[in-house]
Structure formats: C-alpha cells, structure tokens
C-alpha cells in the first residue's frame, strides 16, 4: 500500500500537481510518517503475534525496494 501511495505522489509531482515549494513542504512530513511505519498496524484478520511480525516484515521489504524516480 505504501508503495502505491509513493508512486501516486511521484506521478502527481511529475505532472505538476505539486509544483510550489509550499505544497511540497506540506506533503513531506506526511510521506515521512507514512514511510516510517511507526503507526502501522496489522489488519484485524491477523490471528497471532507471529503472523503480525510476518506482515510487518513483508511490507517493510516492499518499502525498501521501492524505486523513486
């Protein structure tokens, strides 16, 4: 999910939706919080702690491998 949001923001930047410095300054803290993952919680479908850890590890791998153009 995070990768998709980052790709969306990259497209918005590329096509000029965010072009003012103030606009970019406003969105950066939100993106940093999103990438930080401290406020990430597994879905309610996860049954035990082991599954929660696997979900978090898998999503973290996706974030670190996401190229930003």
mmCIF file of the N, C-alpha and C atoms, coordinates in Angstrom:
data_MODEL
# 
_entry.id   MODEL 
# 
loop_
_atom_site.group_PDB 
_atom_site.id 
_atom_site.type_symbol 
_atom_site.label_atom_id 
_atom_site.label_alt_id 
_atom_site.label_comp_id 
_atom_site.label_asym_id 
_atom_site.label_entity_id 
_atom_site.label_seq_id 
_atom_site.pdbx_PDB_ins_code 
_atom_site.Cartn_x 
_atom_site.Cartn_y 
_atom_site.Cartn_z 
_atom_site.occupancy 
_atom_site.B_iso_or_equiv 
_atom_site.pdbx_formal_charge 
_atom_site.auth_seq_id 
_atom_site.auth_comp_id 
_atom_site.auth_asym_id 
_atom_site.auth_atom_id 
_atom_site.pdbx_PDB_model_num 
ATOM 1   N N  . UNK A 1 1  ? 0.821  -1.193  0.000   1.00 0.00 ? 1  UNK A N  1 
ATOM 2   C CA . UNK A 1 1  ? 0.000  0.000   0.000   1.00 0.00 ? 1  UNK A CA 1 
ATOM 3   C C  . UNK A 1 1  ? 0.870  1.264   0.000   1.00 0.00 ? 1  UNK A C  1 
ATOM 4   N N  . UNK A 1 2  ? 1.933  1.243   0.785   1.00 0.00 ? 2  UNK A N  1 
ATOM 5   C CA . UNK A 1 2  ? 2.813  2.410   0.856   1.00 0.00 ? 2  UNK A CA 1 
ATOM 6   C C  . UNK A 1 2  ? 3.461  2.669   -0.496  1.00 0.00 ? 2  UNK A C  1 
ATOM 7   N N  . UNK A 1 3  ? 3.854  1.603   -1.161  1.00 0.00 ? 3  UNK A N  1 
ATOM 8   C CA . UNK A 1 3  ? 4.497  1.748   -2.467  1.00 0.00 ? 3  UNK A CA 1 
ATOM 9   C C  . UNK A 1 3  ? 3.549  2.422   -3.453  1.00 0.00 ? 3  UNK A C  1 
ATOM 10  N N  . UNK A 1 4  ? 2.300  2.032   -3.413  1.00 0.00 ? 4  UNK A N  1 
ATOM 11  C CA . UNK A 1 4  ? 1.307  2.611   -4.324  1.00 0.00 ? 4  UNK A CA 1 
ATOM 12  C C  . UNK A 1 4  ? 1.123  4.100   -4.036  1.00 0.00 ? 4  UNK A C  1 
ATOM 13  N N  . UNK A 1 5  ? 1.082  4.475   -2.776  1.00 0.00 ? 5  UNK A N  1 
ATOM 14  C CA . UNK A 1 5  ? 0.939  5.890   -2.413  1.00 0.00 ? 5  UNK A CA 1 
ATOM 15  C C  . UNK A 1 5  ? 2.150  6.678   -2.903  1.00 0.00 ? 5  UNK A C  1 
ATOM 16  N N  . UNK A 1 6  ? 3.347  6.126   -2.722  1.00 0.00 ? 6  UNK A N  1 
ATOM 17  C CA . UNK A 1 6  ? 4.557  6.817   -3.180  1.00 0.00 ? 6  UNK A CA 1 
ATOM 18  C C  . UNK A 1 6  ? 4.575  6.955   -4.704  1.00 0.00 ? 6  UNK A C  1 
ATOM 19  N N  . UNK A 1 7  ? 4.121  5.927   -5.396  1.00 0.00 ? 7  UNK A N  1 
ATOM 20  C CA . UNK A 1 7  ? 4.054  6.010   -6.858  1.00 0.00 ? 7  UNK A CA 1 
ATOM 21  C C  . UNK A 1 7  ? 3.039  7.065   -7.293  1.00 0.00 ? 7  UNK A C  1 
ATOM 22  N N  . UNK A 1 8  ? 1.927  7.135   -6.588  1.00 0.00 ? 8  UNK A N  1 
ATOM 23  C CA . UNK A 1 8  ? 0.911  8.149   -6.896  1.00 0.00 ? 8  UNK A CA 1 
ATOM 24  C C  . UNK A 1 8  ? 1.463  9.556   -6.693  1.00 0.00 ? 8  UNK A C  1 
ATOM 25  N N  . UNK A 1 9  ? 2.141  9.771   -5.581  1.00 0.00 ? 9  UNK A N  1 
ATOM 26  C CA . UNK A 1 9  ? 2.725  11.092  -5.312  1.00 0.00 ? 9  UNK A CA 1 
ATOM 27  C C  . UNK A 1 9  ? 3.792  11.423  -6.352  1.00 0.00 ? 9  UNK A C  1 
ATOM 28  N N  . UNK A 1 10 ? 4.584  10.428  -6.748  1.00 0.00 ? 10 UNK A N  1 
ATOM 29  C CA . UNK A 1 10 ? 5.604  10.652  -7.782  1.00 0.00 ? 10 UNK A CA 1 
ATOM 30  C C  . UNK A 1 10 ? 4.957  11.101  -9.092  1.00 0.00 ? 10 UNK A C  1 
ATOM 31  N N  . UNK A 1 11 ? 3.826  10.476  -9.432  1.00 0.00 ? 11 UNK A N  1 
ATOM 32  C CA . UNK A 1 11 ? 3.125  10.873  -10.659 1.00 0.00 ? 11 UNK A CA 1 
ATOM 33  C C  . UNK A 1 11 ? 2.552  12.284  -10.531 1.00 0.00 ? 11 UNK A C  1 
ATOM 34  N N  . UNK A 1 12 ? 1.999  12.608  -9.360  1.00 0.00 ? 12 UNK A N  1 
ATOM 35  C CA . UNK A 1 12 ? 1.458  13.958  -9.151  1.00 0.00 ? 12 UNK A CA 1 
ATOM 36  C C  . UNK A 1 12 ? 2.566  15.007  -9.266  1.00 0.00 ? 12 UNK A C  1 
ATOM 37  N N  . UNK A 1 13 ? 3.735  14.688  -8.754  1.00 0.00 ? 13 UNK A N  1 
ATOM 38  C CA . UNK A 1 13 ? 4.876  15.607  -8.886  1.00 0.00 ? 13 UNK A CA 1 
ATOM 39  C C  . UNK A 1 13 ? 5.313  15.723  -10.342 1.00 0.00 ? 13 UNK A C  1 
ATOM 40  N N  . UNK A 1 14 ? 5.395  14.595  -10.994 1.00 0.00 ? 14 UNK A N  1 
ATOM 41  C CA . UNK A 1 14 ? 5.854  14.568  -12.389 1.00 0.00 ? 14 UNK A CA 1 
ATOM 42  C C  . UNK A 1 14 ? 4.946  15.385  -13.306 1.00 0.00 ? 14 UNK A C  1 
ATOM 43  N N  . UNK A 1 15 ? 3.638  15.311  -13.062 1.00 0.00 ? 15 UNK A N  1 
ATOM 44  C CA . UNK A 1 15 ? 2.690  16.007  -13.930 1.00 0.00 ? 15 UNK A CA 1 
ATOM 45  C C  . UNK A 1 15 ? 2.314  17.394  -13.426 1.00 0.00 ? 15 UNK A C  1 
ATOM 46  N N  . UNK A 1 16 ? 3.013  17.866  -12.400 1.00 0.00 ? 16 UNK A N  1 
ATOM 47  C CA . UNK A 1 16 ? 2.860  19.256  -11.991 1.00 0.00 ? 16 UNK A CA 1 
ATOM 48  C C  . UNK A 1 16 ? 1.742  19.565  -11.022 1.00 0.00 ? 16 UNK A C  1 
ATOM 49  N N  . UNK A 1 17 ? 1.127  18.528  -10.426 1.00 0.00 ? 17 UNK A N  1 
ATOM 50  C CA . UNK A 1 17 ? 0.072  18.809  -9.458  1.00 0.00 ? 17 UNK A CA 1 
ATOM 51  C C  . UNK A 1 17 ? 0.654  19.503  -8.233  1.00 0.00 ? 17 UNK A C  1 
ATOM 52  N N  . UNK A 1 18 ? 1.797  19.033  -7.777  1.00 0.00 ? 18 UNK A N  1 
ATOM 53  C CA . UNK A 1 18 ? 2.549  19.704  -6.712  1.00 0.00 ? 18 UNK A CA 1 
ATOM 54  C C  . UNK A 1 18 ? 3.743  20.396  -7.366  1.00 0.00 ? 18 UNK A C  1 
ATOM 55  N N  . UNK A 1 19 ? 3.706  21.698  -7.441  1.00 0.00 ? 19 UNK A N  1 
ATOM 56  C CA . UNK A 1 19 ? 4.835  22.393  -8.065  1.00 0.00 ? 19 UNK A CA 1 
ATOM 57  C C  . UNK A 1 19 ? 5.372  23.522  -7.204  1.00 0.00 ? 19 UNK A C  1 
ATOM 58  N N  . UNK A 1 20 ? 4.563  24.013  -6.265  1.00 0.00 ? 20 UNK A N  1 
ATOM 59  C CA . UNK A 1 20 ? 5.037  25.076  -5.377  1.00 0.00 ? 20 UNK A CA 1 
ATOM 60  C C  . UNK A 1 20 ? 5.840  24.461  -4.229  1.00 0.00 ? 20 UNK A C  1 
ATOM 61  N N  . UNK A 1 21 ? 6.830  25.183  -3.798  1.00 0.00 ? 21 UNK A N  1 
ATOM 62  C CA . UNK A 1 21 ? 7.657  24.715  -2.685  1.00 0.00 ? 21 UNK A CA 1 
ATOM 63  C C  . UNK A 1 21 ? 6.815  24.507  -1.429  1.00 0.00 ? 21 UNK A C  1 
ATOM 64  N N  . UNK A 1 22 ? 5.853  25.367  -1.201  1.00 0.00 ? 22 UNK A N  1 
ATOM 65  C CA . UNK A 1 22 ? 4.978  25.225  -0.029  1.00 0.00 ? 22 UNK A CA 1 
ATOM 66  C C  . UNK A 1 22 ? 4.157  23.939  -0.086  1.00 0.00 ? 22 UNK A C  1 
ATOM 67  N N  . UNK A 1 23 ? 3.684  23.580  -1.282  1.00 0.00 ? 23 UNK A N  1 
ATOM 68  C CA . UNK A 1 23 ? 2.926  22.340  -1.444  1.00 0.00 ? 23 UNK A CA 1 
ATOM 69  C C  . UNK A 1 23 ? 3.781  21.127  -1.084  1.00 0.00 ? 23 UNK A C  1 
ATOM 70  N N  . UNK A 1 24 ? 4.996  21.130  -1.575  1.00 0.00 ? 24 UNK A N  1 
ATOM 71  C CA . UNK A 1 24 ? 5.909  20.018  -1.311  1.00 0.00 ? 24 UNK A CA 1 
ATOM 72  C C  . UNK A 1 24 ? 6.292  19.984  0.160   1.00 0.00 ? 24 UNK A C  1 
ATOM 73  N N  . UNK A 1 25 ? 6.524  21.149  0.755   1.00 0.00 ? 25 UNK A N  1 
ATOM 74  C CA . UNK A 1 25 ? 6.829  21.214  2.190   1.00 0.00 ? 25 UNK A CA 1 
ATOM 75  C C  . UNK A 1 25 ? 5.677  20.666  3.032   1.00 0.00 ? 25 UNK A C  1 
ATOM 76  N N  . UNK A 1 26 ? 4.443  20.869  2.578   1.00 0.00 ? 26 UNK A N  1 
ATOM 77  C CA . UNK A 1 26 ? 3.274  20.369  3.307   1.00 0.00 ? 26 UNK A CA 1 
ATOM 78  C C  . UNK A 1 26 ? 3.145  18.852  3.231   1.00 0.00 ? 26 UNK A C  1 
ATOM 79  N N  . UNK A 1 27 ? 3.502  18.276  2.094   1.00 0.00 ? 27 UNK A N  1 
ATOM 80  C CA . UNK A 1 27 ? 3.298  16.838  1.910   1.00 0.00 ? 27 UNK A CA 1 
ATOM 81  C C  . UNK A 1 27 ? 4.459  15.992  2.456   1.00 0.00 ? 27 UNK A C  1 
ATOM 82  N N  . UNK A 1 28 ? 5.646  16.553  2.563   1.00 0.00 ? 28 UNK A N  1 
ATOM 83  C CA . UNK A 1 28 ? 6.801  15.778  3.015   1.00 0.00 ? 28 UNK A CA 1 
ATOM 84  C C  . UNK A 1 28 ? 6.642  15.169  4.412   1.00 0.00 ? 28 UNK A C  1 
ATOM 85  N N  . UNK A 1 29 ? 6.188  15.907  5.416   1.00 0.00 ? 29 UNK A N  1 
ATOM 86  C CA . UNK A 1 29 ? 6.022  15.268  6.736   1.00 0.00 ? 29 UNK A CA 1 
ATOM 87  C C  . UNK A 1 29 ? 5.048  14.091  6.713   1.00 0.00 ? 29 UNK A C  1 
ATOM 88  N N  . UNK A 1 30 ? 4.012  14.192  5.902   1.00 0.00 ? 30 UNK A N  1 
ATOM 89  C CA . UNK A 1 30 ? 3.050  13.096  5.782   1.00 0.00 ? 30 UNK A CA 1 
ATOM 90  C C  . UNK A 1 30 ? 3.715  11.881  5.149   1.00 0.00 ? 30 UNK A C  1 
ATOM 91  N N  . UNK A 1 31 ? 4.512  12.104  4.113   1.00 0.00 ? 31 UNK A N  1 
ATOM 92  C CA . UNK A 1 31 ? 5.211  10.993  3.458   1.00 0.00 ? 31 UNK A CA 1 
ATOM 93  C C  . UNK A 1 31 ? 6.241  10.349  4.383   1.00 0.00 ? 31 UNK A C  1 
ATOM 94  N N  . UNK A 1 32 ? 6.947  11.158  5.140   1.00 0.00 ? 32 UNK A N  1 
ATOM 95  C CA . UNK A 1 32 ? 7.925  10.600  6.080   1.00 0.00 ? 32 UNK A CA 1 
ATOM 96  C C  . UNK A 1 32 ? 7.249  9.755   7.152   1.00 0.00 ? 32 UNK A C  1 
ATOM 97  N N  . UNK A 1 33 ? 6.109  10.208  7.635   1.00 0.00 ? 33 UNK A N  1 
ATOM 98  C CA . UNK A 1 33 ? 5.361  9.432   8.622   1.00 0.00 ? 33 UNK A CA 1 
ATOM 99  C C  . UNK A 1 33 ? 4.876  8.121   8.004   1.00 0.00 ? 33 UNK A C  1 
ATOM 100 N N  . UNK A 1 34 ? 4.416  8.188   6.778   1.00 0.00 ? 34 UNK A N  1 
ATOM 101 C CA . UNK A 1 34 ? 3.957  7.007   6.072   1.00 0.00 ? 34 UNK A CA 1 
ATOM 102 C C  . UNK A 1 34 ? 5.081  5.987   5.899   1.00 0.00 ? 34 UNK A C  1 
ATOM 103 N N  . UNK A 1 35 ? 6.265  6.457   5.499   1.00 0.00 ? 35 UNK A N  1 
ATOM 104 C CA . UNK A 1 35 ? 7.397  5.565   5.278   1.00 0.00 ? 35 UNK A CA 1 
ATOM 105 C C  . UNK A 1 35 ? 8.010  5.071   6.574   1.00 0.00 ? 35 UNK A C  1 
ATOM 106 N N  . UNK A 1 36 ? 7.880  5.844   7.633   1.00 0.00 ? 36 UNK A N  1 
ATOM 107 C CA . UNK A 1 36 ? 8.452  5.475   8.924   1.00 0.00 ? 36 UNK A CA 1 
ATOM 108 C C  . UNK A 1 36 ? 7.833  4.187   9.444   1.00 0.00 ? 36 UNK A C  1 
ATOM 109 N N  . UNK A 1 37 ? 6.535  4.063   9.335   1.00 0.00 ? 37 UNK A N  1 
ATOM 110 C CA . UNK A 1 37 ? 5.860  2.842   9.736   1.00 0.00 ? 37 UNK A CA 1 
ATOM 111 C C  . UNK A 1 37 ? 5.578  2.699   11.214  1.00 0.00 ? 37 UNK A C  1 
ATOM 112 N N  . UNK A 1 38 ? 5.890  3.697   12.018  1.00 0.00 ? 38 UNK A N  1 
ATOM 113 C CA . UNK A 1 38 ? 5.633  3.593   13.452  1.00 0.00 ? 38 UNK A CA 1 
ATOM 114 C C  . UNK A 1 38 ? 4.147  3.506   13.768  1.00 0.00 ? 38 UNK A C  1 
ATOM 115 N N  . UNK A 1 39 ? 3.321  4.015   12.878  1.00 0.00 ? 39 UNK A N  1 
ATOM 116 C CA . UNK A 1 39 ? 1.881  3.992   13.108  1.00 0.00 ? 39 UNK A CA 1 
ATOM 117 C C  . UNK A 1 39 ? 1.190  2.910   12.294  1.00 0.00 ? 39 UNK A C  1 
ATOM 118 N N  . UNK A 1 40 ? 1.975  1.962   11.774  1.00 0.00 ? 40 UNK A N  1 
ATOM 119 C CA . UNK A 1 40 ? 1.400  0.844   11.023  1.00 0.00 ? 40 UNK A CA 1 
ATOM 120 C C  . UNK A 1 40 ? 0.863  -0.209  11.985  1.00 0.00 ? 40 UNK A C  1 
ATOM 121 N N  . UNK A 1 41 ? -0.301 -0.703  11.690  1.00 0.00 ? 41 UNK A N  1 
ATOM 122 C CA . UNK A 1 41 ? -0.906 -1.767  12.483  1.00 0.00 ? 41 UNK A CA 1 
ATOM 123 C C  . UNK A 1 41 ? -1.401 -2.845  11.536  1.00 0.00 ? 41 UNK A C  1 
ATOM 124 N N  . UNK A 1 42 ? -1.198 -4.093  11.886  1.00 0.00 ? 42 UNK A N  1 
ATOM 125 C CA . UNK A 1 42 ? -1.700 -5.168  11.023  1.00 0.00 ? 42 UNK A CA 1 
ATOM 126 C C  . UNK A 1 42 ? -3.226 -5.174  11.002  1.00 0.00 ? 42 UNK A C  1 
ATOM 127 N N  . UNK A 1 43 ? -3.771 -5.786  9.982   1.00 0.00 ? 43 UNK A N  1 
ATOM 128 C CA . UNK A 1 43 ? -5.230 -5.854  9.881   1.00 0.00 ? 43 UNK A CA 1 
ATOM 129 C C  . UNK A 1 43 ? -5.800 -6.731  10.993  1.00 0.00 ? 43 UNK A C  1 
ATOM 130 N N  . UNK A 1 44 ? -7.091 -6.626  11.211  1.00 0.00 ? 44 UNK A N  1 
ATOM 131 C CA . UNK A 1 44 ? -7.747 -7.399  12.258  1.00 0.00 ? 44 UNK A CA 1 
ATOM 132 C C  . UNK A 1 44 ? -7.812 -8.880  11.924  1.00 0.00 ? 44 UNK A C  1 
ATOM 133 N N  . UNK A 1 45 ? -7.532 -9.250  10.681  1.00 0.00 ? 45 UNK A N  1 
ATOM 134 C CA . UNK A 1 45 ? -7.575 -10.646 10.268  1.00 0.00 ? 45 UNK A CA 1 
ATOM 135 C C  . UNK A 1 45 ? -6.403 -11.452 10.818  1.00 0.00 ? 45 UNK A C  1 
ATOM 136 N N  . UNK A 1 46 ? -5.322 -10.809 11.232  1.00 0.00 ? 46 UNK A N  1 
ATOM 137 C CA . UNK A 1 46 ? -4.143 -11.497 11.744  1.00 0.00 ? 46 UNK A CA 1 
ATOM 138 C C  . UNK A 1 46 ? -4.497 -12.138 13.075  1.00 0.00 ? 46 UNK A C  1 
ATOM 139 N N  . UNK A 1 47 ? -4.147 -13.428 13.214  1.00 0.00 ? 47 UNK A N  1 
ATOM 140 C CA . UNK A 1 47 ? -4.578 -14.186 14.382  1.00 0.00 ? 47 UNK A CA 1 
ATOM 141 C C  . UNK A 1 47 ? -3.577 -14.166 15.537  1.00 0.00 ? 47 UNK A C  1 
ATOM 142 N N  . UNK A 1 48 ? -2.283 -14.216 15.275  1.00 0.00 ? 48 UNK A N  1 
ATOM 143 C CA . UNK A 1 48 ? -1.320 -14.247 16.378  1.00 0.00 ? 48 UNK A CA 1 
ATOM 144 C C  . UNK A 1 48 ? -0.126 -13.352 16.102  1.00 0.00 ? 48 UNK A C  1 
ATOM 145 N N  . UNK A 1 49 ? 0.756  -13.233 17.081  1.00 0.00 ? 49 UNK A N  1 
ATOM 146 C CA . UNK A 1 49 ? 1.902  -12.313 17.004  1.00 0.00 ? 49 UNK A CA 1 
ATOM 147 C C  . UNK A 1 49 ? 2.846  -12.695 15.878  1.00 0.00 ? 49 UNK A C  1 
ATOM 148 N N  . UNK A 1 50 ? 3.056  -13.990 15.643  1.00 0.00 ? 50 UNK A N  1 
ATOM 149 C CA . UNK A 1 50 ? 3.950  -14.433 14.586  1.00 0.00 ? 50 UNK A CA 1 
ATOM 150 C C  . UNK A 1 50 ? 3.450  -13.939 13.232  1.00 0.00 ? 50 UNK A C  1 
ATOM 151 N N  . UNK A 1 51 ? 2.154  -14.046 13.004  1.00 0.00 ? 51 UNK A N  1 
ATOM 152 C CA . UNK A 1 51 ? 1.584  -13.552 11.751  1.00 0.00 ? 51 UNK A CA 1 
ATOM 153 C C  . UNK A 1 51 ? 1.751  -12.035 11.633  1.00 0.00 ? 51 UNK A C  1 
ATOM 154 N N  . UNK A 1 52 ? 1.569  -11.317 12.736  1.00 0.00 ? 52 UNK A N  1 
ATOM 155 C CA . UNK A 1 52 ? 1.738  -9.857  12.721  1.00 0.00 ? 52 UNK A CA 1 
ATOM 156 C C  . UNK A 1 52 ? 3.165  -9.491  12.334  1.00 0.00 ? 52 UNK A C  1 
ATOM 157 N N  . UNK A 1 53 ? 4.145  -10.192 12.900  1.00 0.00 ? 53 UNK A N  1 
ATOM 158 C CA . UNK A 1 53 ? 5.544  -9.905  12.595  1.00 0.00 ? 53 UNK A CA 1 
ATOM 159 C C  . UNK A 1 53 ? 5.839  -10.194 11.129  1.00 0.00 ? 53 UNK A C  1 
ATOM 160 N N  . UNK A 1 54 ? 5.282  -11.270 10.590  1.00 0.00 ? 54 UNK A N  1 
ATOM 161 C CA . UNK A 1 54 ? 5.491  -11.595 9.178   1.00 0.00 ? 54 UNK A CA 1 
ATOM 162 C C  . UNK A 1 54 ? 4.884  -10.535 8.274   1.00 0.00 ? 54 UNK A C  1 
ATOM 163 N N  . UNK A 1 55 ? 3.705  -10.039 8.613   1.00 0.00 ? 55 UNK A N  1 
ATOM 164 C CA . UNK A 1 55 ? 3.058  -8.992  7.823   1.00 0.00 ? 55 UNK A CA 1 
ATOM 165 C C  . UNK A 1 55 ? 3.921  -7.740  7.812   1.00 0.00 ? 55 UNK A C  1 
ATOM 166 N N  . UNK A 1 56 ? 4.416  -7.333  8.961   1.00 0.00 ? 56 UNK A N  1 
ATOM 167 C CA . UNK A 1 56 ? 5.238  -6.127  9.066   1.00 0.00 ? 56 UNK A CA 1 
ATOM 168 C C  . UNK A 1 56 ? 6.549  -6.307  8.308   1.00 0.00 ? 56 UNK A C  1 
ATOM 169 N N  . UNK A 1 57 ? 7.199  -7.466  8.426   1.00 0.00 ? 57 UNK A N  1 
ATOM 170 C CA . UNK A 1 57 ? 8.460  -7.709  7.729   1.00 0.00 ? 57 UNK A CA 1 
ATOM 171 C C  . UNK A 1 57 ? 8.258  -7.683  6.221   1.00 0.00 ? 57 UNK A C  1 
ATOM 172 N N  . UNK A 1 58 ? 7.200  -8.307  5.733   1.00 0.00 ? 58 UNK A N  1 
ATOM 173 C CA . UNK A 1 58 ? 6.947  -8.337  4.297   1.00 0.00 ? 58 UNK A CA 1 
ATOM 174 C C  . UNK A 1 58 ? 6.666  -6.944  3.747   1.00 0.00 ? 58 UNK A C  1 
ATOM 175 N N  . UNK A 1 59 ? 5.884  -6.139  4.478   1.00 0.00 ? 59 UNK A N  1 
ATOM 176 C CA . UNK A 1 59 ? 5.583  -4.796  3.991   1.00 0.00 ? 59 UNK A CA 1 
ATOM 177 C C  . UNK A 1 59 ? 6.817  -3.904  4.039   1.00 0.00 ? 59 UNK A C  1 
ATOM 178 N N  . UNK A 1 60 ? 7.696  -4.117  5.006   1.00 0.00 ? 60 UNK A N  1 
ATOM 179 C CA . UNK A 1 60 ? 8.933  -3.328  5.091   1.00 0.00 ? 60 UNK A CA 1 
ATOM 180 C C  . UNK A 1 60 ? 9.847  -3.633  3.917   1.00 0.00 ? 60 UNK A C  1 
ATOM 181 N N  . UNK A 1 61 ? 9.917  -4.884  3.491   1.00 0.00 ? 61 UNK A N  1 
ATOM 182 C CA . UNK A 1 61 ? 10.740 -5.240  2.353   1.00 0.00 ? 61 UNK A CA 1 
ATOM 183 C C  . UNK A 1 61 ? 10.274 -4.519  1.099   1.00 0.00 ? 61 UNK A C  1 
ATOM 184 N N  . UNK A 1 62 ? 8.968  -4.395  0.935   1.00 0.00 ? 62 UNK A N  1 
ATOM 185 C CA . UNK A 1 62 ? 8.425  -3.697  -0.233  1.00 0.00 ? 62 UNK A CA 1 
ATOM 186 C C  . UNK A 1 62 ? 8.811  -2.232  -0.247  1.00 0.00 ? 62 UNK A C  1 
ATOM 187 N N  . UNK A 1 63 ? 8.792  -1.607  0.916   1.00 0.00 ? 63 UNK A N  1 
ATOM 188 C CA . UNK A 1 63 ? 9.113  -0.180  1.012   1.00 0.00 ? 63 UNK A CA 1 
ATOM 189 C C  . UNK A 1 63 ? 10.572 0.054   0.643   1.00 0.00 ? 63 UNK A C  1 
ATOM 190 N N  . UNK A 1 64 ? 11.472 -0.776  1.171   1.00 0.00 ? 64 UNK A N  1 
ATOM 191 C CA . UNK A 1 64 ? 12.886 -0.557  0.937   1.00 0.00 ? 64 UNK A CA 1 
ATOM 192 C C  . UNK A 1 64 ? 13.290 -0.846  -0.503  1.00 0.00 ? 64 UNK A C  1 
ATOM 193 N N  . UNK A 1 65 ? 12.518 -1.659  -1.197  1.00 0.00 ? 65 UNK A N  1 
ATOM 194 C CA . UNK A 1 65 ? 12.867 -1.977  -2.578  1.00 0.00 ? 65 UNK A CA 1 
ATOM 195 C C  . UNK A 1 65 ? 12.160 -1.083  -3.591  1.00 0.00 ? 65 UNK A C  1 
ATOM 196 N N  . UNK A 1 66 ? 11.403 -0.106  -3.112  1.00 0.00 ? 66 UNK A N  1 
ATOM 197 C CA . UNK A 1 66 ? 10.634 0.763   -3.991  1.00 0.00 ? 66 UNK A CA 1 
ATOM 198 C C  . UNK A 1 66 ? 11.535 1.839   -4.608  1.00 0.00 ? 66 UNK A C  1 
ATOM 199 N N  . UNK A 1 67 ? 11.699 1.815   -5.944  1.00 0.00 ? 67 UNK A N  1 
ATOM 200 C CA . UNK A 1 67 ? 12.475 2.875   -6.584  1.00 0.00 ? 67 UNK A CA 1 
ATOM 201 C C  . UNK A 1 67 ? 11.629 4.137   -6.721  1.00 0.00 ? 67 UNK A C  1 
ATOM 202 N N  . UNK A 1 68 ? 12.235 5.267   -6.428  1.00 0.00 ? 68 UNK A N  1 
ATOM 203 C CA . UNK A 1 68 ? 11.537 6.542   -6.610  1.00 0.00 ? 68 UNK A CA 1 
ATOM 204 C C  . UNK A 1 68 ? 12.262 7.293   -7.726  1.00 0.00 ? 68 UNK A C  1 
ATOM 205 N N  . UNK A 1 69 ? 11.500 7.627   -8.747  1.00 0.00 ? 69 UNK A N  1 
ATOM 206 C CA . UNK A 1 69 ? 12.102 8.266   -9.934  1.00 0.00 ? 69 UNK A CA 1 
ATOM 207 C C  . UNK A 1 69 ? 11.961 9.755   -9.846  1.00 0.00 ? 69 UNK A C  1 
# 
